[in-house]
Amino acid sequence: MGPGGAVRTAHMTFKKLRITGPGAVPYQLGMPMHVHDANVLLGTLDPVPVSNSGTQIHVQHFVPTRVVREERRHVGRLVFLEICDFISENFHQVQAISFAFTREINILGGGVEQAASRLDTMERIGAIDVQIHPKPDALPGHFIVSGVWAYSEASLAALRIVLEEQRALYRQAPIAVGVADKPGVRAALRRLVSRRGK
């Protein structure tokens, strides 16, 4: 707790997103993945399939929470980059992360603009075999962007350059700070911190 009972976590400098399994347990390969900013859940990935004898995972079904859906920024890009960094740091046996981005994000513009933005980011981090296909069973103009981010010293260095750019943009207004500043949320967080301190 900070001065005047303020919740200190709401005012900490953002460093990175936090990735866990369900119930905030330490993440293990094959678990659903829960992505947090501090104690605020941003979204989940369920399932996160593991293949090729545990050397590859697939990222596709990110389900954002309401706080992310109401954001005027595209947080999903940061989430994917954080996942790549988290996996490369904690699961050295994983050599590749395949992906398929299908979620429509209106703030990125139309389908062509969304696909082009995703393609640019994936190329910048060294992803390979990046392809754009029309999304089945969707209106014309919606696309799937798929490919593979394969671990190497060069791709990891490229990833971390883009990741830090996205972290710097996000650091200007982390969601956890905005949520903690809302009336009623501060009181709930204070009660939680108080209970943990007993």
N, C-alpha and C positions, 0 to 999 in steps of 0.2 A: 504494500500500500504506500502511496506517495503522500505528500502533504495534503491535509484536508480530506483524507479518505479517498483520494483519486486512485483509480486502478492503474498501477504503474505500467502493466503490460500494454495498455492502450497508447502509451507514449514512448515505447521503446522504438529504436530505429529498426526498420524492417531489414532483415538480412536475406531470408529465403523462406519459401513455403515449407510446410512440414507434411511429411507423407507417412501414413500409418496403415495398419489393417483396421478392420471394424472394431469399434470400441476403443480406439486409440492404442491398440496393442502394437508392438513392434511388427513392421511389415515383413512377411515371408513370401517368397515367390509362389504364385498361384492364388494368393488371397485377393479378394476385392481390395482396391486401393482407395484410401480416403485422403483427400488433399485439404490441408488446413492453412489458414493464415492465423498464427497464434492459436487461439482456441476456437476460431470460427471455421466451420466446415464450408469449404468452397464447392465441393462436388465429389463424386465417387466414380470409380471405374469398376464395373462388375459385368463380366469377369475380366481378368487379365491373363489370357491363356499363355502357357509356357510350352515351347516346342523345341525340337532338335536337341533332345537329351538335356534340356534345361539351359541351352545356350542362347535362346531367343524368346522374347516376349512380344505380345501384340497389344497395341494401344488403339482403342477405337471408341468404346461406349462411355464417353465422359458425360455424366449427368450433373449439370450444374445445380446448385441450390438457388433459392430465391434471391439471395443477396448478389449472386453473380449474374443471374438473369436480369436483374434491375440495373446492373452496372452499365455505364455509357462507354466503358472501355472493353477491349477484347482481352479477357483474362485467360482464355483457353490457350493462347500461344505460350504465355508464361508457364502455365500448368504443364504443358507437354515438355518444355525445355527443362523444367525442374525435375520431371520424372526421369528424363534421360540422364541428367546429372546425378540424381539419387541412385539410380540403378548402377551407373558406372562406378560410383563410389562404394556401394555396399554389396554388390553382387558381381564379383569379378568373372564368374563363369559365364555371365550373359555377354555375348559378343555382338548382338544385334537387337534392335527394337524396330519391329515393323509397325506401320501405322496406316490408318485409313480415316481421313477426316470427312465427315458427312454432315455435321450439324450446321444448319443455316444460321448465320450471324448477321443480322440486318445492319449493324453498325459498320460492317466491312463493305457495304455496298451490295450490288447484285451478285448473282452467282459467278459471273466471269471475274469480277473484282475480287471476290472471296478466294476463288481458286488461284488467281495470280498472286495474291498476297501470301497464301500458304505455300505456293510453289517457291516464291522468293525466299521465304524463311528457311524452308527445307534445304534449298540449294546452299544457302549461306552456312548452315551447320554441317554441310558435307554429306547430306543424305544421298542415297543412290537409288537408281531405278524409280525415280519419282514420276508418277503418271497421273493424268487427269482424265476421268471418264464421266460421262453423264450418269447421274444418280438414277438407278432403276426405280420405277413406281413413283416418280416425282415429276413436278411440272418442268417443262423445258427451261434450261438455264441454271439447273442445279447440278453440282458436280461432286464427285468423290476424288480427293487427292490422296494418293497412296504411295508408299515407298518404304525404304529401310534406312535407318540410321545405324551404321555399323561402327563398332568401337575401333578407334586407332588413335595414336597420339595426335595426328593432324585433325581428325574429326572432333576429338575431345577439346582441342584448343579452339577450334572454330565454334563449337557449341558454347563454350564458356564466354567467348566474346559477345555472342548474341544474347546469351542468358543474362549477362551483367547489364546489357543495354535495357532489356525488358525489366529487370529488377529495379534499375534506376528510375524507369518510368513509373513503375508500380509504387516505388518508395515515396513518391510525391503524395500519395493518398491511399495507404493500405486499407483494405476493406475492414480489417479487425479494428482499426482506430475509428472508422466511421460507425461501425456497429456498436462499439463500446461507448461512443458519444451520444447514442440515442437515449432519450428518456426511458427509464425503466430498465434498460440493459445495464447501466452502471450499477444500479442497486443489486441486480441479480449477480453480477460479477463480484461485487463486494461480499455478498453472502457466500458465494462459492469460495473465494479466497479466505474468508473468515473461517469457514468450516474446515478447510485444508490445514489451517494454522492451529487447529485444536488437537 
